[in-house]
């Protein structure tokens, strides 16, 4: 895999152990953090130790563990923030209050440099990621997919054996299932994904064994 165009390292952050991912283009050594919610010193140590220059921050959705300190890091690095979809603005605006409640001190509200819509693309170095709007866990949740690597960053849409919660404000179970089956499954069973928490899996494995959205459960 050393010659692969994309490399990725998962770095759990915040007391909620959210999977921030350091992605980088091996040709340019330019990279991005997805969902840099906290523990910024650890994140930057990972990037520096691997010789990666961070050029942007990507956000899947507006929950505190995923984006609480994103504005702080963007300011430190003078880099743009891309994502999520603008329907999560109300969540991002609650960052200060949510940070106080969930142990992410210094959390800030922010406006991304670029809101993302379904069908958009984002770049990291020479890499191109497709953007899928996948509401349900939150209304503005997006997923990043690098087709050549069969890798997706899905935030809290899907987990190994489970799916995202839908009991938060503007969450919707039916929307979430539709996002998973209509947006993620077509990307192929071989696609590996980084969830917002816990271990990686593949879409094929979840279609076989997921307690909520396996083919058998939805038949």
GILIN-V67925 format. One record per residue. RES is the residue in one letter. PSI is psi in whole degrees, -180 to 180 (NA if undefined). OMEGA is omega in whole degrees, 0 to 359 (none if undefined). D_LAST is the distance of its C-alpha to the last C-alpha in Angstrom with 1 decimal. Layout:
BEGIN
RES,PSI,OMEGA,D_LAST
RES,PSI,OMEGA,D_LAST
END
This chain:
BEGIN
X,-3,184,37.2
X,-25,179,40.7
X,5,181,40.8
X,145,181,37.4
X,-25,181,37.8
X,132,170,35.8
X,150,183,36.4
X,143,176,34.7
X,131,179,35.5
X,131,182,33.6
X,101,178,35.9
X,133,183,34.7
X,163,179,36.7
X,164,176,37.6
X,-17,180,37.3
X,3,176,33.6
X,55,179,33.3
X,138,183,31.6
X,92,166,31.1
X,140,179,33.6
X,130,170,33.6
X,115,179,36.7
X,140,173,36.0
X,154,178,38.8
X,119,185,39.8
X,-19,178,41.8
X,-44,184,43.9
X,-17,186,45.3
X,29,172,44.6
X,141,189,43.5
X,-178,179,40.5
X,153,167,38.6
X,135,168,37.1
X,129,178,33.7
X,58,176,33.5
X,80,188,37.0
X,-21,182,36.9
X,-172,179,39.9
X,52,188,42.1
X,-35,179,43.6
X,-41,178,46.3
X,-41,179,43.8
X,-47,182,41.9
X,-31,175,45.2
X,-42,179,46.4
X,-46,181,43.3
X,-46,182,43.9
X,-42,183,47.7
X,-22,180,47.5
X,2,178,45.4
X,28,183,47.6
X,131,174,44.9
X,117,182,46.2
X,126,181,43.7
X,-14,178,43.6
X,168,176,40.9
X,133,181,38.4
X,137,185,34.8
X,128,180,32.8
X,-38,180,29.0
X,175,194,29.4
X,11,180,32.1
X,150,192,31.6
X,-40,183,34.9
X,-18,180,33.9
X,-26,187,32.8
X,12,187,35.8
X,-44,182,38.4
X,17,180,41.2
X,-44,180,40.1
X,-38,179,42.9
X,-46,181,45.4
X,-40,178,44.5
X,-40,179,44.5
X,-42,179,48.0
X,-39,186,49.2
X,-9,185,48.1
X,50,179,48.7
X,157,180,45.3
X,160,173,42.8
X,130,177,39.5
X,127,182,36.6
X,162,1,33.5
X,-152,170,31.5
X,148,187,30.6
X,-14,177,33.2
X,-10,176,30.8
X,11,180,31.4
X,-39,183,35.1
X,-32,176,35.3
X,-47,181,33.9
X,-36,179,36.4
X,-22,180,39.1
X,5,183,38.5
X,-47,182,39.0
X,-46,180,42.5
X,-41,180,41.4
X,-36,178,38.2
X,-41,178,40.2
X,-34,183,42.7
X,-31,189,39.9
X,18,171,38.0
X,35,175,40.9
X,78,184,41.0
X,145,179,44.7
X,7,180,45.9
X,141,184,42.5
X,146,167,43.2
X,157,179,41.6
X,164,170,41.7
X,120,180,40.9
X,152,173,39.3
X,-24,179,41.4
X,115,168,38.4
X,149,183,35.4
X,145,177,32.4
X,161,176,30.1
X,132,180,27.0
X,-10,175,28.3
X,168,172,31.4
X,148,172,32.7
X,152,180,34.7
X,148,171,37.1
X,109,191,38.3
X,-127,178,41.4
X,2,182,40.5
X,146,177,36.7
X,125,179,34.4
X,135,173,31.2
X,144,182,28.7
X,131,177,27.8
X,124,175,24.4
X,118,186,24.4
X,75,181,21.4
X,163,178,21.9
X,-58,173,20.3
X,-50,166,22.2
X,160,184,25.3
X,-23,183,25.7
X,20,183,27.6
X,137,174,25.8
X,158,178,26.0
X,142,178,25.0
X,130,184,27.4
X,125,174,26.5
X,97,188,29.1
X,-43,182,27.7
X,-26,181,30.5
X,-2,185,29.9
X,46,182,26.0
X,134,176,26.4
X,141,172,24.9
X,108,192,26.4
X,2,180,23.5
X,-134,184,25.4
X,24,175,23.5
X,-46,189,20.2
X,143,176,18.6
X,167,171,20.0
X,112,177,19.7
X,-1,184,17.2
X,-175,177,17.1
X,171,180,17.3
X,154,175,20.2
X,149,178,21.6
X,15,182,21.3
X,6,174,24.1
X,165,177,26.8
X,130,179,28.6
X,19,168,26.5
X,155,182,23.4
X,118,184,20.1
X,-46,182,16.7
X,-39,176,14.9
X,-40,182,17.2
X,-46,178,16.6
X,-40,178,12.8
X,-38,177,13.8
X,-45,182,16.5
X,-50,185,14.6
X,-31,184,12.0
X,-28,183,14.7
X,-40,186,17.8
X,-48,183,17.3
X,-39,179,14.6
X,-14,179,16.8
X,-12,172,19.7
X,144,182,18.6
X,-28,183,17.5
X,-9,183,21.2
X,123,174,21.9
X,149,180,23.3
X,146,173,23.3
X,114,177,25.8
X,171,179,24.3
X,-20,179,26.6
X,148,174,27.1
X,-171,188,26.8
X,159,174,26.2
X,163,174,24.8
X,-169,174,21.6
X,157,178,19.9
X,-36,178,16.8
X,-42,178,15.8
X,-42,181,16.3
X,-33,177,14.3
X,-24,178,11.2
X,-38,195,11.9
X,-7,184,13.2
X,134,185,13.0
X,-14,184,12.7
X,-36,190,11.3
X,19,173,9.5
X,157,179,8.5
X,-36,181,5.9
X,-41,181,5.2
X,-31,184,5.7
X,-3,182,3.8
X,NA,none,0.0
END
